[in-house]
Amino acid sequence: MENQSNDINRKKAKEVKKKQRADRAYVRWFAFLRFAEKVLRIFYPYVRHDAVEKYEDRPYVLLCNHFRMVDVMYPCAAMKKPVHFMAKTELWENGFLHWFCNKCRCIPVSRDGSGTDVKAIMQSMKYLKSGENILIYPEGTRNKENVDMLPFKGGFAAIAIKTRTPIVPIVQSGKPRLFRKSHVFYGAPIEFPEYYGKKLTEEEIAECEKRVRDIMVKTRTDFLASQAAERASKAAKKQKRSDRSGK
């Protein structure tokens, strides 16, 4: 009986060590992704707006508008601790992406009404309660349309409220392009403490998600408007100089 108990304890200790090794490997992998972000930034340069160092050492629900695969570098730049990406289940059908998603410990999510969504929510909450970060692309897919942002998929506000986790909005000014400078805004954390511990209605969740989306859309539209105004001002000054030289 004693030998059996010792075998069980050794087996448990072995499993704990195995998990610890895997966790350390995952932390090293995320450190590599942070290094890769610096390399990618050479090819896809971008300007960071607001200091990313201001975020506290705590878990966050990161939200980012989505244009292409290289978008993953923006949350990597924002957080020192690993970030778990929510990713559509179809990505696991591609050999390389299957490997990459597993390496990043991505959270598979489906929008077809299957049980995958429930599992994704539970896994996300588990990570957050363990002090880890998650990233959600609330549009649910890449934005290929000529619109500010696609309609948001629901769920992120409920996850944040139930785990009492702040939401960090990350807003891209536009699609990252090779050797073309873009702009990325790292917003102040958003919380909804008035709903903590309460049973949420669908209307309350929808209102919280609308508030977050409005902030993200306004960040982008305000920046684009300021850029347009700056270009118009430069064009007007250039025209004035041209008019003077022509006299």
BELUR-V336720 format. One record per residue. N is the residue number from 1. PSI is psi as a letter, one per 40 degrees, with the letter a starting at -180 (999 if undefined). D_LAST is the distance of its C-alpha to the last C-alpha in Angstrom with 2 decimals. Layout:
BEGIN
n->[N N]
psi->[PSI PSI]
d_last->[D_LAST D_LAST]
END
This chain:
BEGIN
n->[1 2 3 4 5 6 7 8 9 10 11 12 13 14 15 16 17 18 19 20 21 22 23 24 25 26 27 28 29 30 31 32 33 34 35 36 37 38 39 40 41 42 43 44 45 46 47 48 49 50 51 52 53 54 55 56 57 58 59 60 61 62 63 64 65 66 67 68 69 70 71 72 73 74 75 76 77 78 79 80 81 82 83 84 85 86 87 88 89 90 91 92 93 94 95 96 97 98 99 100 101 102 103 104 105 106 107 108 109 110 111 112 113 114 115 116 117 118 119 120 121 122 123 124 125 126 127 128 129 130 131 132 133 134 135 136 137 138 139 140 141 142 143 144 145 146 147 148 149 150 151 152 153 154 155 156 157 158 159 160 161 162 163 164 165 166 167 168 169 170 171 172 173 174 175 176 177 178 179 180 181 182 183 184 185 186 187 188 189 190 191 192 193 194 195 196 197 198 199 200 201 202 203 204 205 206 207 208 209 210 211 212 213 214 215 216 217 218 219 220 221 222 223 224 225 226 227 228 229 230 231 232 233 234 235 236 237 238 239 240 241 242 243 244 245 246 247]
psi->[d d d d d d d d d d d d d d d d d d d d d d d d d d d d d d d d d d d d d d d d d d d g i i h h h h h e e e h i g i i i h h h h i h d i d e d e d d d d d d h d i i h h h h i i d d d e e h d d d d d d d d d e f i h h i i e e e a e d d d d d d d d d d d d d d e e i i i h h g e e e i i h e i g i d i i i i i i d d d d d d d d e f h i h h h h h h d a h h i h f h h a h h h h i i i h i g d e e h e i h i i d d d d d d d d d d d d d d d d d d d d d d d d d d d d d d d d d d d d d d d d d d d d e 999]
d_last->[105.20 103.75 102.57 100.85 99.08 97.95 96.63 94.59 93.17 92.28 90.59 88.54 87.59 86.55 84.34 82.73 81.96 80.57 78.22 77.15 76.35 74.34 72.42 71.61 70.45 68.19 66.62 66.02 64.46 62.01 61.17 60.40 58.11 56.20 55.86 54.81 52.05 50.54 50.68 49.28 46.40 45.22 44.93 43.99 41.95 41.59 40.65 43.47 42.67 45.34 47.98 50.70 53.08 53.53 56.00 59.59 62.41 63.69 63.60 60.62 59.85 56.50 54.42 51.53 49.51 50.17 48.03 49.90 52.80 50.86 50.51 53.80 52.12 50.49 53.80 55.18 52.45 53.20 56.96 59.22 62.25 62.72 61.24 63.16 60.95 61.98 61.73 62.72 66.11 64.72 63.27 66.84 67.35 65.10 66.92 64.20 63.00 66.65 67.08 63.80 64.55 68.05 66.82 64.40 67.14 64.97 66.34 66.86 65.95 66.37 65.08 67.76 70.11 72.42 73.88 71.27 69.03 71.87 72.59 68.91 68.83 72.08 70.93 67.62 69.51 71.93 69.15 67.53 70.88 71.43 68.25 66.09 62.66 61.88 58.67 58.18 55.45 55.74 53.96 56.94 54.97 51.66 48.69 47.49 45.98 42.46 43.68 43.44 47.15 50.19 52.99 55.07 58.68 61.09 63.31 61.26 61.54 65.31 65.69 63.67 65.55 69.00 68.52 66.61 63.79 60.13 57.49 54.47 51.49 49.41 46.24 44.14 40.50 40.95 42.89 43.30 41.73 42.41 40.09 37.81 37.67 39.13 40.08 43.58 44.56 48.01 48.95 51.43 55.01 56.02 59.60 61.66 64.55 65.42 66.82 68.73 72.40 71.97 72.79 69.44 68.89 66.62 64.36 64.02 63.23 60.64 59.00 58.84 57.31 54.73 53.75 53.21 51.24 49.00 48.21 47.40 45.23 43.33 42.75 41.13 39.12 37.81 36.66 34.99 33.24 31.98 30.76 28.92 27.34 26.29 24.70 22.84 21.60 20.42 18.68 16.89 15.79 14.66 12.62 10.99 10.23 8.92 6.59 5.41 5.54 3.80 0.00]
END
